[in-house]
Amino acid sequence: MRPRLVIVGAGPRGTGLLERIAANAPELYAGSGLDIHLVDPHPPGGGRIWREEQSPLLWMNSHAEDVTMFTDDTVRMDGPVREGPTLHEWAALDGRTFADRRIQGRYLRFVYERALAELPPHITVRHHPTRALRVGGPREGRQQVWLEGRTRPLLADLVILALGHLDAELEPEQAELAAYARAHGLVHLPPDFTADSDLSALGPGEPVLVRGFGLAFVDLMVLLTEGRGGRYDGDTYLPSGREPVLYVGSRRGVPYHSKIGYDWTGDRPPLPRFLGPAEIRELRSRPDGFDFRRDVWPLVEKELGFAHYHRLFTAHPERTASAWADFEEKYAAASGPADLDALIAAAVPDPADRLDLTALDHPLAGVRHASPEDFQDGLRAYIEADLARRHDPSFSPDLGVFLGLLSVYGQLVRLGDIGPWWHGFFSCLASGPPGPRLRQMLALSRAGLLRFLGADMAVTAEDGVFRASSPTVPGHSVTARALVEARLPAPTVGRARDPLLRELHADGAAETPEGLLRVDPRDGRVLDGAGRPHPRRFALGPYTDARTPGAFTRPRTGGPAFRQNDATARAALAFLRAGAGHAAA
């Protein structure tokens, strides 16, 4: 039989992997036959999340010019660069447009079809529009991939799991709230991809508690307002009368920061500087392991500070009290937080120009408001200030920090599972909503359809209702008969509803303390409990401990997902070539 590769998941990860197979095949797999089987119930290219059949009201949260599926010479990989158009180039959009997700789905379909066209003629691809249920087979032999609706498995020499976001069983607290809702006729919507949620139970004019203030909340807000016939006239929202009233809170109690609304000019900070490959190798080599807060975070903090101050000193020198070369030398030599604080205080006169990562992560820490109305005014002012700052190039050190965040994430993926906090921190600063969405929040707030609850939101179920409160407004609480958990399910192996992942774990695949699938950081091979890489099973995506910042890459930023896809594609092709040669012999 011809060698066979099964890829489970045909969304952006599976599509990117196919592009890398096409790019590397001329070098690594010339002249040998190969059958590739893609398994995904959703269309290849967009997959579930980016499918073309969804509401046109739902946008991407990146400018069209900042989205690419193609490599460039900034990607550190062994395979060849195959350049291609960004989203805005392909779709002939203004680069600053926030395209709707259906357009992105069409772009991904183009990438998929181009990858197919670039495969050598001896490599074939077949799509199976169904789900993979489990993978079996011996470590040293052909694998069996069981598909829904089929009585016989697909046989595979290699299997690559390129799964995206998956449904999950409820966490204990959510399960208790769901049980209470069933017993008392309430509505509880668990974490989900918002476009797939049934929102029909959220009635017009009814109060709805929402826990989560990130991108899932933005989608929910859009579908329950414009999606129900409302519209915006400038900065005023004109309701249809079919909207519920949303009461939203979260751990931070504020929305993610707006996307930055200006372009980079001048020199970029030379990154990585304090957290690069050498530091990652040293951390990984420690026999007793490392602690994120003690060993990693100081390097992250220094790297982000370096990116911030490089931009401040080189683009806005009039706001500094020393030359950049002098500051950089002392910054590099500083041995601890106290030294850094003293250096920065002397060299950067205005506190507004200093980077305070703690304040960014806890903007409402210690903030108290005397009444709910006082807090509505306060949070509207916070959002307005954030919008103004993120669209004002005089605050361009923020863009320097953004580039620093991308660099740091590209390094941290090599460390494995570092816990969920970092991903949330990164998302809040670097992966927030478009500015127009925050302006819509302000309009909905003024219209009385969006109410802010505060930080450290607590939810209880009592007296036949859900009750939410926050220390931001002491003594105040809100009751409702509906609660929405506005976030994606946590990507854990143990609670995944996907039977394939559960079976994989039962078959010996290891998970991290946070529940992520452990993979070899070099090429994505699945690890067992003893740390041995499986020779025939690979995994890429958000449920692994090599998760990357997002589904797509900003051009010319090194793209850790590209690096991973390339390494996995090359390892797979090399393995399959050796197997094909052995079989021929």
C-alpha positions as CSV (number, residue, x, y, z in Angstrom):
1,M,0.0,0.0,0.0
2,R,1.1,3.6,-0.6
3,P,2.1,5.5,2.5
4,R,-0.8,7.2,4.2
5,L,-1.0,10.2,6.4
6,V,-4.2,11.1,8.3
7,I,-4.6,14.7,9.5
8,V,-7.5,15.2,11.9
9,G,-8.6,18.8,11.6
10,A,-8.8,20.8,8.4
11,G,-9.1,24.3,9.8
12,P,-6.2,26.9,9.9
13,R,-3.8,24.4,11.5
14,G,-4.5,21.6,9.2
15,T,-4.4,23.9,6.2
16,G,-1.1,25.5,7.3
17,L,0.3,22.0,7.8
18,L,-0.7,21.0,4.3
19,E,1.0,24.2,2.9
20,R,4.2,23.2,4.7
21,I,4.0,19.6,3.3
22,A,3.6,21.1,-0.2
23,A,6.6,23.4,0.4
24,N,8.9,20.6,1.8
25,A,7.9,17.7,-0.4
26,P,10.2,18.5,-3.4
27,E,13.2,18.2,-1.0
28,L,12.1,15.5,1.3
29,Y,9.6,13.3,-0.6
30,A,10.4,13.5,-4.3
31,G,9.0,10.7,-6.5
32,S,7.3,8.7,-3.8
33,G,3.5,8.2,-3.6
34,L,1.6,9.5,-0.6
35,D,-2.1,9.6,0.3
36,I,-3.2,12.3,2.7
37,H,-6.6,12.0,4.4
38,L,-8.1,15.1,6.0
39,V,-10.8,14.4,8.6
40,D,-13.1,17.2,9.7
41,P,-16.9,17.6,9.6
42,H,-16.4,21.2,8.6
43,P,-15.1,22.5,5.2
44,P,-11.3,22.5,4.7
45,G,-9.7,25.8,5.1
46,G,-11.9,27.6,7.6
47,G,-12.9,24.6,9.7
48,R,-15.5,25.2,12.4
49,I,-14.4,28.6,13.8
50,W,-13.7,30.3,10.5
51,R,-16.4,28.6,8.3
52,E,-18.0,30.8,5.8
53,E,-21.6,30.0,6.9
54,Q,-21.8,32.4,10.0
55,S,-23.2,35.8,10.7
56,P,-21.7,38.6,8.7
57,L,-21.9,40.7,11.8
58,L,-19.0,38.8,13.4
59,W,-15.6,40.3,12.7
60,M,-12.0,39.3,13.0
61,N,-10.1,41.2,15.7
62,S,-7.1,41.9,13.6
63,H,-6.6,44.3,10.7
64,A,-6.7,42.6,7.3
65,E,-3.1,43.6,6.7
66,D,-2.0,41.8,9.9
67,V,-3.3,38.4,8.9
68,T,-1.3,36.0,6.8
69,M,-1.1,32.2,6.2
70,F,2.2,32.4,4.4
71,T,5.8,32.3,5.6
72,D,8.5,34.9,5.1
73,D,12.2,35.2,5.8
74,T,11.6,36.1,9.5
75,V,10.4,32.6,10.2
76,R,13.3,30.5,11.7
77,M,12.6,27.1,10.1
78,D,14.4,24.5,8.0
79,G,11.9,24.4,5.2
80,P,11.7,26.8,2.2
81,V,9.8,30.1,2.4
82,R,6.7,30.2,0.2
83,E,5.4,33.7,0.2
84,G,1.8,34.5,-0.5
85,P,-0.8,37.3,-0.1
86,T,-2.0,38.6,3.2
87,L,-5.7,38.8,3.8
88,H,-6.0,42.4,2.7
89,E,-3.9,41.8,-0.5
90,W,-5.9,38.7,-1.5
91,A,-9.4,40.2,-0.8
92,A,-8.5,43.7,-2.1
93,L,-9.4,45.3,1.2
94,D,-8.1,48.4,2.9
95,G,-5.3,47.1,5.2
96,R,-6.9,48.7,8.2
97,T,-10.2,46.9,7.7
98,F,-11.5,44.4,10.3
99,A,-12.9,41.9,7.9
100,D,-15.8,39.7,8.8
101,R,-15.1,36.0,9.4
102,R,-16.8,34.8,6.3
103,I,-14.2,36.7,4.2
104,Q,-11.5,35.1,6.3
105,G,-13.1,31.7,5.7
106,R,-12.9,32.3,1.9
107,Y,-9.2,33.4,2.3
108,L,-8.5,30.1,4.1
109,R,-10.3,28.2,1.4
110,F,-7.9,29.9,-1.1
111,V,-4.9,28.9,1.0
112,Y,-6.1,25.3,1.2
113,E,-6.7,25.1,-2.6
114,R,-3.4,26.7,-3.4
115,A,-1.6,24.1,-1.1
116,L,-3.4,21.3,-3.0
117,A,-2.3,22.8,-6.3
118,E,1.3,23.0,-5.1
119,L,1.5,19.4,-4.0
120,P,3.5,17.1,-6.3
121,P,1.3,15.0,-8.5
122,H,2.2,11.8,-6.6
123,I,0.6,13.1,-3.4
124,T,-3.2,13.0,-3.2
125,V,-5.6,14.5,-0.7
126,R,-9.0,13.3,0.3
127,H,-11.4,15.1,2.7
128,H,-13.7,13.0,5.0
129,P,-16.5,15.3,6.2
130,T,-17.0,13.5,9.5
131,R,-15.4,13.2,13.0
132,A,-12.5,11.0,14.1
133,L,-13.5,9.0,17.2
134,R,-10.3,7.4,18.2
135,V,-6.8,6.4,17.2
136,G,-5.4,2.9,17.9
137,G,-2.5,0.7,16.8
138,P,0.9,-0.3,18.1
139,R,3.7,2.2,18.5
140,E,5.8,0.6,15.8
141,G,3.0,-0.3,13.4
142,R,0.2,1.2,11.3
143,Q,-2.3,3.3,13.1
144,Q,-6.1,2.9,13.0
145,V,-8.2,6.0,12.8
146,W,-11.9,5.2,13.6
147,L,-14.4,7.6,11.9
148,E,-18.0,8.3,12.9
149,G,-20.4,6.5,10.6
150,R,-17.8,3.9,9.4
151,T,-17.4,0.3,10.5
152,R,-13.8,0.0,9.3
153,P,-10.9,2.3,10.4
154,L,-8.6,4.3,8.2
155,L,-5.2,2.8,8.3
156,A,-2.4,5.3,8.6
157,D,1.4,5.3,8.8
158,L,1.3,8.6,10.6
159,V,-1.5,10.6,12.3
160,I,-1.4,14.3,13.0
161,L,-4.0,15.9,15.2
162,A,-4.6,19.5,14.1
163,L,-7.7,20.1,16.2
164,G,-8.8,23.6,17.1
165,H,-11.1,24.7,19.9
166,L,-13.2,21.8,21.2
167,D,-16.3,21.5,23.4
168,A,-15.6,20.5,27.0
169,E,-17.4,19.0,29.9
170,L,-18.4,21.6,32.6
171,E,-16.1,22.5,35.4
172,P,-17.4,21.6,38.8
173,E,-18.7,25.1,39.6
174,Q,-20.4,25.4,36.2
175,A,-21.9,21.9,36.6
176,E,-23.5,23.1,39.9
177,L,-24.9,26.2,38.3
178,A,-26.2,24.2,35.4
179,A,-27.9,21.8,37.7
180,Y,-29.5,24.6,39.7
181,A,-30.7,26.2,36.4
182,R,-32.4,22.9,35.4
183,A,-34.0,22.5,38.8
184,H,-35.4,26.1,38.9
185,G,-36.2,26.8,35.3
186,L,-33.3,29.2,34.7
187,V,-31.0,29.6,31.7
188,H,-27.4,28.7,32.0
189,L,-25.2,28.9,28.8
190,P,-21.8,27.3,29.4
191,P,-18.5,28.3,27.8
192,D,-18.9,27.8,24.0
193,F,-18.0,29.3,20.6
194,T,-20.5,32.1,20.7
195,A,-21.6,31.7,17.0
196,D,-22.7,28.1,17.9
197,S,-24.7,29.1,21.0
198,D,-28.5,29.0,21.1
199,L,-29.3,32.5,22.3
200,S,-33.0,32.3,21.8
201,A,-33.7,31.7,25.5
202,L,-32.4,35.2,26.3
203,G,-35.6,37.2,26.1
204,P,-36.2,40.9,25.2
205,G,-35.7,43.3,28.1
206,E,-34.6,40.5,30.5
207,P,-31.5,40.9,32.6
208,V,-28.7,38.5,31.7
209,L,-25.6,38.0,33.8
210,V,-22.5,37.6,31.7
211,R,-19.2,36.3,33.1
212,G,-16.4,37.1,30.7
213,F,-15.3,40.4,29.1
214,G,-13.1,39.2,26.3
215,L,-13.7,38.4,22.6
216,A,-16.5,35.9,23.3
217,F,-18.4,38.6,25.1
218,V,-18.0,40.9,22.1
219,D,-19.5,38.3,19.8
220,L,-22.4,37.8,22.3
221,M,-23.0,41.6,22.5
222,V,-23.1,41.9,18.7
223,L,-25.5,38.9,18.2
224,L,-27.9,40.1,20.9
225,T,-28.0,43.7,19.6
226,E,-27.4,44.2,15.9
227,G,-28.2,40.6,15.5
228,R,-31.7,41.3,16.8
229,G,-32.3,44.3,14.5
230,G,-30.8,47.2,16.4
231,R,-28.5,49.6,14.7
232,Y,-26.0,52.4,15.3
233,D,-26.4,56.0,14.3
234,G,-23.0,57.5,14.9
235,D,-22.3,57.1,18.7
236,T,-26.0,56.4,19.5
237,Y,-27.6,52.9,19.6
238,L,-31.1,52.6,18.3
239,P,-32.7,49.5,19.8
240,S,-35.1,47.2,18.1
241,G,-36.8,46.3,21.4
242,R,-35.7,42.7,21.2
243,E,-32.5,43.1,23.1
244,P,-31.9,41.7,26.7
245,V,-30.0,43.8,29.2
246,L,-26.5,42.5,29.7
247,Y,-24.8,42.8,33.1
248,V,-21.1,41.9,32.5
249,G,-18.1,41.3,34.8
250,S,-14.9,39.3,34.9
251,R,-11.7,38.8,36.8
252,R,-10.3,42.2,35.6
253,G,-13.8,43.8,35.3
254,V,-12.8,45.6,32.1
255,P,-12.8,44.7,28.4
256,Y,-9.6,43.7,26.6
257,H,-7.6,46.7,25.4
258,S,-8.5,48.0,22.0
259,K,-6.5,47.0,19.0
260,I,-3.8,49.7,18.2
261,G,-5.1,52.0,15.5
262,Y,-1.9,53.4,14.0
263,D,1.1,52.0,12.0
264,W,4.7,51.5,13.1
265,T,7.3,53.9,11.9
266,G,11.0,54.0,12.6
267,D,13.3,51.3,14.0
268,R,11.8,48.2,15.7
269,P,13.2,47.1,19.0
270,P,15.8,44.4,18.4
271,L,14.0,41.4,19.9
272,P,14.5,39.0,21.5
273,R,16.9,40.7,23.9
274,F,16.5,39.2,27.4
275,L,14.3,36.2,26.6
276,G,15.6,34.4,23.6
277,P,16.6,30.8,22.6
278,A,19.6,30.8,25.0
279,E,17.4,31.7,28.0
280,I,14.8,29.1,27.0
281,R,17.5,26.4,26.7
282,E,18.8,27.2,30.1
283,L,15.4,27.1,31.7
284,R,14.6,23.7,30.0
285,S,17.9,22.3,31.1
286,R,17.3,22.8,34.8
287,P,17.1,19.4,36.5
288,D,14.5,20.6,39.0
289,G,12.5,22.4,36.5
290,F,11.4,26.0,36.7
291,D,8.7,28.2,38.3
292,F,7.0,30.6,36.0
293,R,6.7,33.5,38.5
294,R,10.1,33.1,40.0
295,D,12.2,32.1,37.0
296,V,10.4,33.1,33.8
297,W,8.3,36.2,34.6
298,P,11.3,38.4,35.5
299,L,12.7,37.7,32.0
300,V,9.3,38.4,30.4
301,E,9.0,41.7,32.4
302,K,12.5,42.8,31.4
303,E,11.9,41.9,27.7
304,L,8.6,43.9,27.6
305,G,10.2,46.8,29.4
306,F,13.0,46.8,26.9
307,A,10.6,46.9,24.0
308,H,8.6,49.7,25.6
309,Y,11.6,51.9,26.5
310,H,13.4,51.3,23.2
311,R,10.4,52.9,21.5
312,L,10.1,55.7,24.0
313,F,13.7,56.7,23.8
314,T,14.1,56.4,20.0
315,A,10.7,57.9,19.0
316,H,10.0,60.3,21.8
317,P,13.3,61.4,23.2
318,E,12.0,64.7,24.4
319,R,10.1,62.7,27.1
320,T,13.3,61.1,28.5
321,A,16.1,62.4,30.7
322,S,19.1,60.5,29.2
323,A,20.4,59.1,26.0
324,W,19.2,55.7,24.9
325,A,22.7,54.1,24.8
326,D,23.3,55.1,28.4
327,F,19.9,53.9,29.5
328,E,20.2,50.6,27.6
329,E,23.5,49.8,29.2
330,K,22.2,50.4,32.7
331,Y,18.9,48.6,32.0
332,A,20.8,45.5,30.9
333,A,23.0,45.6,34.0
334,A,20.2,46.2,36.5
335,S,20.1,43.2,38.8
336,G,16.6,43.4,40.3
337,P,13.3,45.3,40.4
338,A,14.6,47.9,42.8
339,D,17.5,48.8,40.5
340,L,15.2,49.0,37.5
341,D,12.6,51.1,39.3
342,A,15.3,53.6,40.3
343,L,16.8,53.7,36.8
344,I,13.4,54.3,35.2
345,A,12.3,56.9,37.7
346,A,15.4,58.9,37.0
347,A,15.3,58.6,33.2
348,V,11.6,58.8,32.5
349,P,10.1,61.8,34.3
350,D,6.4,61.3,33.5
351,P,4.9,58.3,35.3
352,A,2.4,58.0,32.4
353,D,5.4,57.0,30.2
354,R,6.5,54.2,32.5
355,L,5.4,50.6,31.9
356,D,3.4,49.1,34.8
357,L,2.4,45.6,33.9
358,T,0.8,45.0,37.3
359,A,-1.6,47.9,36.7
360,L,-2.4,46.6,33.2
361,D,-3.3,43.2,34.6
362,H,-5.3,44.5,37.5
363,P,-6.7,47.9,36.4
364,L,-9.5,47.9,39.1
365,A,-7.4,46.6,42.0
366,G,-8.3,48.6,45.1
367,V,-10.9,50.7,43.1
368,R,-14.2,51.1,44.9
369,H,-17.3,53.0,43.7
370,A,-20.1,54.2,45.9
371,S,-22.9,53.3,43.6
372,P,-23.6,51.3,40.4
373,E,-24.2,54.5,38.4
374,D,-20.9,55.9,39.6
375,F,-19.1,52.8,38.3
376,Q,-20.9,53.0,35.0
377,D,-19.5,56.5,34.6
378,G,-16.0,55.4,35.7
379,L,-15.8,52.4,33.4
380,R,-17.0,54.4,30.4
381,A,-14.2,56.9,31.2
382,Y,-11.8,54.0,31.3
383,I,-12.8,52.7,27.9
384,E,-12.8,56.2,26.4
385,A,-9.2,56.7,27.7
386,D,-8.1,53.4,26.4
387,L,-9.6,54.1,22.9
388,A,-7.9,57.5,22.9
389,R,-4.5,56.1,23.9
390,R,-4.6,53.1,21.5
391,H,-5.3,55.4,18.6
392,D,-2.7,58.1,19.5
393,P,0.8,57.5,18.1
394,S,2.3,59.7,20.8
395,F,1.8,56.6,22.9
396,S,3.6,54.3,20.5
397,P,5.6,52.6,23.2
398,D,2.4,50.6,23.5
399,L,3.1,49.2,20.1
400,G,6.6,48.4,21.1
401,V,5.1,46.3,24.0
402,F,2.8,44.6,21.5
403,L,5.9,43.5,19.4
404,G,7.5,42.4,22.7
405,L,4.5,40.3,23.5
406,L,4.7,38.6,20.2
407,S,8.4,37.9,20.6
408,V,7.9,36.6,24.2
409,Y,5.1,34.2,23.2
410,G,7.2,32.9,20.4
411,Q,9.8,31.9,22.9
412,L,7.5,30.6,25.7
413,V,5.9,28.0,23.4
414,R,9.2,26.1,23.7
415,L,8.7,25.8,27.5
416,G,5.6,23.7,27.4
417,D,2.7,24.3,29.8
418,I,3.3,27.4,31.8
419,G,-0.3,27.7,33.1
420,P,-3.3,29.7,31.8
421,W,-2.4,33.1,33.3
422,W,0.1,34.1,30.6
423,H,-2.3,33.4,27.7
424,G,-5.0,35.5,29.3
425,F,-2.6,38.4,30.0
426,F,-1.3,38.3,26.4
427,S,-4.9,38.2,25.0
428,C,-6.0,41.2,27.2
429,L,-3.0,43.4,26.0
430,A,-2.4,42.1,22.4
431,S,-5.6,40.4,21.2
432,G,-8.4,42.7,22.1
433,P,-11.4,43.9,20.1
434,P,-11.3,46.5,17.2
435,G,-11.8,50.0,18.4
436,P,-15.3,50.3,16.8
437,R,-16.4,47.4,19.1
438,L,-15.5,49.4,22.2
439,R,-17.3,52.4,20.8
440,Q,-20.3,50.2,20.4
441,M,-20.0,49.1,24.1
442,L,-20.1,52.8,25.1
443,A,-23.2,53.4,23.0
444,L,-24.9,50.3,24.5
445,S,-23.9,51.5,28.0
446,R,-25.4,54.9,27.4
447,A,-28.6,53.2,26.0
448,G,-28.9,51.2,29.3
449,L,-28.6,47.8,27.5
450,L,-25.1,47.1,28.8
451,R,-24.3,47.4,32.5
452,F,-20.8,46.9,34.1
453,L,-20.5,44.8,37.3
454,G,-16.8,45.1,38.2
455,A,-13.8,43.0,38.9
456,D,-13.5,39.6,40.6
457,M,-17.2,39.0,39.7
458,A,-18.8,36.3,41.9
459,V,-21.9,34.3,40.9
460,T,-24.1,32.4,43.3
461,A,-27.4,30.5,42.8
462,E,-29.9,31.2,45.5
463,D,-33.6,31.9,46.1
464,G,-34.4,30.6,42.6
465,V,-32.2,33.1,40.7
466,F,-28.6,33.8,39.9
467,R,-26.9,36.6,41.8
468,A,-23.7,38.5,40.8
469,S,-21.6,40.9,42.8
470,S,-18.2,42.5,42.7
471,P,-16.0,44.2,45.3
472,T,-15.7,47.1,42.9
473,V,-19.2,48.3,44.0
474,P,-19.5,47.1,47.7
475,G,-22.8,45.9,48.8
476,H,-24.3,45.9,45.3
477,S,-25.6,42.8,43.6
478,V,-27.8,41.9,40.5
479,T,-30.2,39.0,40.1
480,A,-31.2,37.4,36.9
481,R,-32.8,34.2,35.6
482,A,-30.1,33.8,32.9
483,L,-26.3,33.4,33.1
484,V,-23.9,33.3,30.2
485,E,-20.3,32.1,30.6
486,A,-18.8,34.2,27.8
487,R,-15.6,32.4,27.0
488,L,-14.3,29.4,25.1
489,P,-14.0,26.1,27.0
490,A,-10.6,25.5,28.6
491,P,-8.6,23.4,26.2
492,T,-8.0,20.4,28.5
493,V,-7.7,16.8,27.6
494,G,-9.5,15.5,30.7
495,R,-12.7,17.4,30.1
496,A,-12.8,17.5,26.3
497,R,-16.0,16.1,24.9
498,D,-14.0,15.0,21.9
499,P,-13.7,11.2,22.2
500,L,-10.5,11.1,20.2
501,L,-8.6,13.1,22.8
502,R,-10.1,11.1,25.7
503,E,-9.1,7.8,24.0
504,L,-5.7,9.1,23.3
505,H,-5.2,9.9,26.9
506,A,-6.5,6.5,28.0
507,D,-4.0,5.0,25.6
508,G,-1.0,6.6,27.4
509,A,-0.7,10.1,26.1
510,A,0.6,12.4,28.8
511,E,-1.1,15.6,30.0
512,T,0.3,18.6,31.9
513,P,-0.9,19.6,35.4
514,E,-3.1,22.2,33.6
515,G,-4.6,19.4,31.4
516,L,-2.9,20.1,28.1
517,L,-1.6,17.3,25.9
518,R,2.2,17.0,26.2
519,V,4.1,17.1,22.9
520,D,7.7,17.2,21.9
521,P,8.5,20.9,21.4
522,R,10.9,20.0,18.5
523,D,8.3,18.5,16.1
524,G,5.0,18.0,18.0
525,R,5.2,14.2,18.6
526,V,2.8,13.2,21.3
527,L,4.6,12.2,24.6
528,D,3.7,9.4,26.9
529,G,3.9,9.4,30.7
530,A,7.6,8.5,30.6
531,G,8.3,11.4,28.2
532,R,8.8,9.2,25.2
533,P,7.6,10.7,21.9
534,H,5.2,8.5,19.9
535,P,6.9,7.7,16.5
536,R,3.6,7.8,14.6
537,R,1.4,10.4,16.4
538,F,1.8,14.2,16.3
539,A,-0.4,17.0,17.7
540,L,-0.6,20.7,17.1
541,G,-3.0,23.3,18.5
542,P,-4.5,25.0,21.5
543,Y,-5.0,21.8,23.5
544,T,-1.3,21.0,23.5
545,D,1.4,22.5,25.7
546,A,3.0,24.1,22.6
547,R,0.0,26.4,22.0
548,T,0.7,29.6,20.0
549,P,-0.8,33.1,20.3
550,G,-3.6,32.6,17.8
551,A,-4.8,31.0,14.7
552,F,-3.0,33.5,12.4
553,T,0.3,35.3,12.1
554,R,1.1,38.9,11.7
555,P,3.5,39.3,8.7
556,R,7.2,39.5,9.4
557,T,7.0,38.6,13.1
558,G,8.6,35.2,13.0
559,G,5.4,33.2,13.3
560,P,5.9,30.4,15.9
561,A,2.9,28.5,14.4
562,F,4.7,28.5,11.0
563,R,7.9,27.2,12.7
564,Q,5.8,24.4,14.4
565,N,4.0,23.5,11.2
566,D,7.3,23.3,9.2
567,A,9.0,21.1,11.8
568,T,6.1,18.7,12.0
569,A,5.7,18.5,8.2
570,R,9.4,17.8,7.8
571,A,9.5,15.2,10.5
572,A,6.4,13.5,9.0
573,L,7.8,13.5,5.4
574,A,11.1,12.2,6.6
575,F,9.5,9.3,8.5
576,L,7.2,8.5,5.6
577,R,10.0,8.6,3.1
578,A,12.1,6.2,5.3
579,G,9.1,3.9,5.6
580,A,8.4,3.9,1.9
581,G,12.0,3.1,1.1
582,H,12.0,0.3,3.6
583,A,8.8,-1.1,2.1
584,A,10.2,-0.9,-1.4
585,A,13.4,-2.7,-0.3
